[in-house]
Amino acid sequence: MSTANSPKSLPAMQALALPTVPHPKLSLQNGDHLTREEFLFRWEASPNLKRAELLEGIVYMPAAVRHSQHSAPHGDIMGWLWSYRLATPGIGLGDNGSVGLDEFTVPQPDAYLLLPPELGSGARENSAGYLEGPPDLIAEIAASSASIDLHLKLKLYQTSGVPEYIVWRTEERLIDWFVLQDGRYIPLVAEDGILKSRRFPGLWLNVTAMVAGNPQGVHATLQLGLATAEHAAFREQLLREKKL
């Protein structure tokens, strides 16, 4: 797989250490204006907190998650990506992990895929266990086109060099898949109702089946992608990298 168009890796960032002096405020509040260091400090000091993001220096803490609009679609996306990972040794899969993109941006994507660094991935895990740099594919579940996922996050992921970005607008029963081209996101065009990743050969998505809650249809289409010569060659490349 060629990596000529892969985004450049961000400069390595040192792992964040918790300050040794008392902090004036340990809790995270929606709307707080913080640096990345302050945000992660307060996150570490809030063990019961499950979800919070720092976007352009502002803390966003989503409301309670509804089943049909978020939780169930999230599960379907994770099942699809996990099935791909199972057949593609060497790639990484994450769920709701905090990702440091710059000094004022730490999103918590619903799901992401990672290539090995040897194949051009810009993401690395630091000594504190956080990802630094852009994952190779991010997927977010959004209620509608008015969501932050299709506005602020899209801009931030584009600027940070995330190669592929999926947004499932559950209320509108639509899935947008963007690919980075010349520094800008362009929509991936479906072929016979199937979206096919450029970054991950064989990662095929049957949009109609996914939005209809038909996992069997999603799985069947994915198996077609996994049976292609492109995926076989990608898999062999990954296996070679693991042996080096």
N, C-alpha and C positions, 0 to 999 in steps of 0.2 A: 504493500500500500504506500503510495507516495505521500510524503509529508511536506511537499514544497509549499503548499498553501497553508500550513499549520500556523496558528498564531504564535508569536514569540513568547517564550516563557517570561513571566514577571521576574524581576530580580528577587533573589532569595531574601526572605525576611526572617529576622531572628524570632524565635519563639517568645511569646509574651510571658514575663514573670510577674506574679502578683506583687504589688508594692509592699514593702516591709513596714511602712508607716500607716497609721489608721486612716481610713478613707472617710471623707465627710458624709458620704451617702452610699449605702450598699445596695439599695433596691433599684430595680429597673422600672421606669414608668413610661407609659406610652407618650411619645412626644418629646422625651428627653433629647437634648442636643449633646452628643458625646463624641469623643474620639474612639477609635477602635480599641485602644488599650483600656480606656475607662469602661467601655461596653463589655469587653470580655472579663474584666475584673468583677463587675457587678453580676455578670452571668455566673461566674464561678461561685460567687457569694450567695446565689439564689438556687439551691439544689432542687427545689420543687418547681421551678419554672421550666416549662417544656418547649416554648416557642417564643422567640423574639428575634428581630432583625434590625440591623443598623444600615440605613440606606441614605447616603449622602449626609451622614452625620446625625440623622434623626432616628430615634427608636420607634419601631412599629411592632405592636403586640396584637396579633389577630384575635378576634372574638372566638367563642366556642365553635368547634367544628361540627357541622351538620352531616348526617350520614349520607343522604343521596346526593348532596351538592359537593361534598369533598371526600369524606372518608371512604365510601365505596369506590368512586373513581380512582382515588389514590391507590387503593388496593389492587385495582385492575392494572394500572400503569406499572406498579411494582412487580406484579406477576408476569407481565409481558417482558419487562426488562430483566427480571431474574431468569426467565426461560432463555433469553438470549445469552446472558452471562454463563448459564450452565453449559451451553453449547459452544462457548467462545472463551476457552481458558486464557487467563492473562489479563483480562479487563477487570476494572473495579466498578462496583455498584454501591451507591450510598442513598440513605433515606433520612431526610431532615437534618443533615449535618451542616454546621456553621462553616462558611467558606469566606476567608479573608481575601477580598479583591483589591482593596487599597486602604489607606489610613482611615477612611470614613465610611467604608462599606463592608458589611459582614452579613450577607443574606443567608437564609436557611432554606435552600431549595427543597421542594417536596421529594425530588429524586434526581440522581445524576449518574452518569457513566464516565469512567476514566480509562484512557489508554495508558499503557506503560510509558514512563518517561522516554524510553528509547525510541518510541514511535511518535514523539513530538508533543506529548501532553504538557500543558503549562501548569498543571496542578501538582503540588507536592504536599505531603503530610509533615508538619513541623514536630519538634520534640514535645510540644504540649498536646499533640493529637489533633490539631485543627488543620484543615486544608488551606493551602496558600495558592492563589492563582486560579485561573479559570478551568473548571471541569470541561470535558470534551462534549458533553451533552447534558442539558438541564431540562427537566420537565416540571411544570407547575400546574396545579389545579386552580382554576379561577371561576368565580360565579358568573361573570359576564365580561363583555368588552370594556366595561367601565373599570375593571379591576386594575389594581396597581401592577399586576403581572404583565399587562399589555401596554403599560405606559412607563412608569419610572423604572421598573425592573428590566423591561426590554431595553431601555436606553443604557442602563448600567451594564447589563450582560453584553450588549453590543460593544460598548466602549472598552470593556475588560477583555474582549476577545474570546467569548464563549462561542465555539464553532457552530453548535446547533442548539436551538431552543424550541421546546414544545410547550404550548399552552392549550389546555383543554378547558373550553368555556362550557361548563356543565349545564347552565340554564339555557343556553342557546344551542346545545347539542352540536358544537363545532370544535374542531381541533386545528390549531394553527401550528405549523412546523416551519421555523425560520432557519436559514443557513447563512453563515457569514461569508460575504463575498465582497472583496475590496473594501473591507472595513464597515460594511453596511449589511443589515439583515434583509434578505429577500425571501419571499414565501417559497417553500418547497412545493412543487407541482405534483399532484397525485397522478399516478398511472393506473387507469381502470379502478379508481377508488382506493389505491394502495399508495401510501407514502413510504419512500425508501431512503434511508439514511445515506448520506455521502461519506460520513466519518466512520460509520460502523457497517461494513458490508454485510448484507443479509438481514439487517434490522428493518423488517417490513412491518407496516401497520395498516391493518384493515380498518379504516376510519368508521365505516358504517357499522361494523360489528362492535367496535369499541364503544361508540356512543350509545348503541342499542343494548349494552350490557350482555353481549354474546361472547363469552370468553372462548367458547369452542371455535367460533369463527376467527377470532383474533389469533388463537393458537395455530389453527390450520394455515393461515396466511404466513405467519412467522416461520412455520416449517418449510414453506415454499422458498422463503428467503434463505433459510439455513441450508437448503439443498443446492444452492447455486455454486457455480465454480468460483465466483468472487469471494464467497464466504469461506470456501475450502482453502483458497489461497491465503486469505487473511488469517485463518486459524493456524495454518502451517507457519506463517510468519511469526505469530505470537508464540508458538511452541518453540521455534528456533531462538527467539529472544530469551525465553525462560531458561534455555540450556546454556546460554553464554555466561 
